[in-house]
Amino acid sequence: MSAEKIAATLETDIVSGIFRPGEELKQGELAARFSVSRIPVRDALQLMAARGLIDLERNRRARVISLTPAEIDEVYHLRVLLETDCLRQSIRRLEADDLVKIETALAHSSIDAATDRWADGDWAFHKSLYLPARRPRELAMIEDLRRTCRIHIAGYGVLPTLTDRWLKDHEDLVAAMKSRAEDQAADILARHIADARQTLLDAMPG
C-alpha cells in the first residue's frame, strides 16, 4: 500500500474520531495494520503532518493535532472572516445553475443531518455556497480550517445538539442568497459558525 493511501485511510480515521486529538499514532502498529514496512508509514505521516492533521515530534512520535480552547477560538474566528467573505463573493457572482446545485446540496444535507454522515453533508452544503465565488485558494483554506474543527468535534464526541436550528440556518442562508441579501446572509453565517464554536468549546476540557 502506498504512503498516499495510508495517509488517506488514517485521515478518515482521524476525522471520524477513531483517533482522538493528542493520541499517538505508533509506527509499528500502523505498519502491522497495513502490512507494510515502516518506510511508507513514515512517508504517510510526513504527508499528514504537511496537511496539518498530526504533529511530528523530535523523537519521531506522531500525534493527532490537539488545539487548546484559545487556538480553537482563533480557528473559528478565521473561519468567520473567510467564509463570510467567500459567501459575499458568491452572492455577487451567483447564477441560476449555482442555485440549483445549492438547493440540491441543501436537500442532501437535511437528510444527512440525522445520520453519521452529517459532517460530510454539512461541508457539501457549505461548499456549494462558496463555489460560485470562484476563489479556489480561499476555499482550500476554508476546508483546512473546517477539517481542523472536525477533528476536534469528532475527537470530543460532539454532535449537533441544535439540529433544527442548524438546518433552519441553512434554509435561511439559501433564501438570503436567492434575494441577493449579502449582509443578511453574512450575518446568518457568522452566527451559525459562532454557535458551532461554542458547542465545541463547551465540550472541551479546560
GIGI-V571570 format. One record per residue. N is the residue number from 0. RES is the residue in three letters. PHI is phi in whole degrees, 0 to 359 (999 if undefined). OMEGA is omega as a letter, one per 30 degrees, with the letter a starting at -180 (NA if undefined). Layout:
n-><N N>
res-><RES RES>
phi-><PHI PHI>
omega-><OMEGA OMEGA>
This chain:
n-><0 1 2 3 4 5 6 7 8 9 10 11 12 13 14 15 16 17 18 19 20 21 22 23 24 25 26 27 28 29 30 31 32 33 34 35 36 37 38 39 40 41 42 43 44 45 46 47 48 49 50 51 52 53 54 55 56 57 58 59 60 61 62 63 64 65 66 67 68 69 70 71 72 73 74 75 76 77 78 79 80 81 82 83 84 85 86 87 88 89 90 91 92 93 94 95 96 97 98 99 100 101 102 103 104 105 106 107 108 109 110 111 112 113 114 115 116 117 118 119 120 121 122 123 124 125 126 127 128 129 130 131 132 133 134 135 136 137 138 139 140 141 142 143 144 145 146 147 148 149 150 151 152 153 154 155 156 157 158 159 160 161 162 163 164 165 166 167 168 169 170 171 172 173 174 175 176 177 178 179 180 181 182 183 184 185 186 187 188 189 190 191 192 193 194 195 196 197 198 199 200 201 202 203 204 205>
res-><MET SER ALA GLU LYS ILE ALA ALA THR LEU GLU THR ASP ILE VAL SER GLY ILE PHE ARG PRO GLY GLU GLU LEU LYS GLN GLY GLU LEU ALA ALA ARG PHE SER VAL SER ARG ILE PRO VAL ARG ASP ALA LEU GLN LEU MET ALA ALA ARG GLY LEU ILE ASP LEU GLU ARG ASN ARG ARG ALA ARG VAL ILE SER LEU THR PRO ALA GLU ILE ASP GLU VAL TYR HIS LEU ARG VAL LEU LEU GLU THR ASP CYS LEU ARG GLN SER ILE ARG ARG LEU GLU ALA ASP ASP LEU VAL LYS ILE GLU THR ALA LEU ALA HIS SER SER ILE ASP ALA ALA THR ASP ARG TRP ALA ASP GLY ASP TRP ALA PHE HIS LYS SER LEU TYR LEU PRO ALA ARG ARG PRO ARG GLU LEU ALA MET ILE GLU ASP LEU ARG ARG THR CYS ARG ILE HIS ILE ALA GLY TYR GLY VAL LEU PRO THR LEU THR ASP ARG TRP LEU LYS ASP HIS GLU ASP LEU VAL ALA ALA MET LYS SER ARG ALA GLU ASP GLN ALA ALA ASP ILE LEU ALA ARG HIS ILE ALA ASP ALA ARG GLN THR LEU LEU ASP ALA MET PRO GLY>
phi-><999 284 299 297 292 297 299 296 295 292 298 300 299 291 286 263 90 295 253 268 307 87 286 279 258 274 301 298 294 292 299 292 299 264 56 225 283 285 297 295 294 298 296 295 294 297 298 293 295 296 270 79 272 224 251 258 271 299 275 74 287 243 229 300 306 219 268 282 306 295 290 298 301 295 300 292 298 295 299 300 300 286 289 291 296 295 297 299 296 296 299 291 247 300 237 300 297 296 295 298 294 295 294 295 296 299 298 293 293 293 288 293 301 265 235 283 264 302 292 295 294 295 294 300 293 297 298 296 290 267 301 300 294 56 234 298 291 295 297 296 295 298 298 297 295 294 296 301 296 295 302 283 299 291 295 260 66 274 241 302 263 238 301 299 292 300 291 296 302 299 296 293 297 295 298 293 294 300 275 58 272 299 295 297 298 296 295 298 294 298 292 302 291 297 296 296 302 294 300 291 300 295 271 276 290 75>
omega-><a l a a l l a l a l l l a a l l l l a l l a a l a a a l l l l a a l l l a a l l l l l l l l a l l l l a a l l a a l l l l l l a l a l l l l l l l l l l l l l a a a l l a l l l l a a a a l a l l a l l l a l l l a a a l l a a a a l l a a l l l l l l a l l l a a l l a l a l l l l l l a l l l l l l a l a l l a a l a l l a a a a l l l l l l l l l a l l l l a a a a a l l a l l a a l l l l l l l a l l a l a a l l NA>
